[in-house]
Amino acid sequence: MVSFVSEMWMFMRVRKKYWLLPILIVLAVFGGLIVASQGSAIAPFVYTLF
C-alpha cells in the first residue's frame, strides 16, 4: 500500500497532476465511510445523506 501511495505521489509530482489529489482524497473518504458504516449504528445516518 505504501508503494502505491509513493508511486502515485511521484506520478503527480513529475507530471504536474496536482488536481488529482482532491479527487483521491474524496474517494478515500467515501470509501472509508462506506466501510465504517457496514453493520454499525452509523449506517442509518449515512444512508440519509445519500
C-alpha positions in Angstrom: 0.0 0.0 0.0 2.8 2.4 0.8 4.5 1.8 -2.6 1.2 2.6 -4.3 0.9 5.9 -2.5 4.5 6.8 -3.1 4.2 5.9 -6.8 1.0 7.9 -7.1 2.7 10.9 -5.5 5.7 10.6 -7.8 3.4 10.4 -10.8 1.5 13.5 -9.7 4.7 15.4 -8.9 6.5 14.6 -12.2 3.5 15.1 -14.5 2.2 18.1 -12.6 -1.2 16.5 -11.9 -1.8 18.0 -8.5 -5.5 18.4 -9.3 -5.8 14.6 -8.8 -5.1 14.9 -5.1 -8.5 16.3 -4.0 -10.3 13.6 -6.1 -8.3 10.8 -4.5 -8.9 12.2 -1.0 -12.7 12.4 -1.6 -12.7 8.9 -2.9 -10.8 7.6 0.1 -13.1 9.4 2.5 -16.2 8.0 0.8 -14.7 4.5 0.7 -13.8 4.7 4.4 -17.3 5.9 5.2 -18.9 3.0 3.4 -16.6 0.5 5.1 -17.2 2.1 8.5 -21.0 2.1 8.1 -21.2 -1.6 7.3 -23.1 -3.2 10.2 -22.7 -0.3 12.6 -25.1 2.1 14.3 -23.9 4.9 11.9 -25.5 3.2 8.9 -29.0 4.8 9.1 -27.4 8.2 9.3 -25.1 7.6 6.4 -27.9 6.4 4.2 -29.9 9.6 4.8 -27.1 11.6 3.4 -27.5 9.9 0.0 
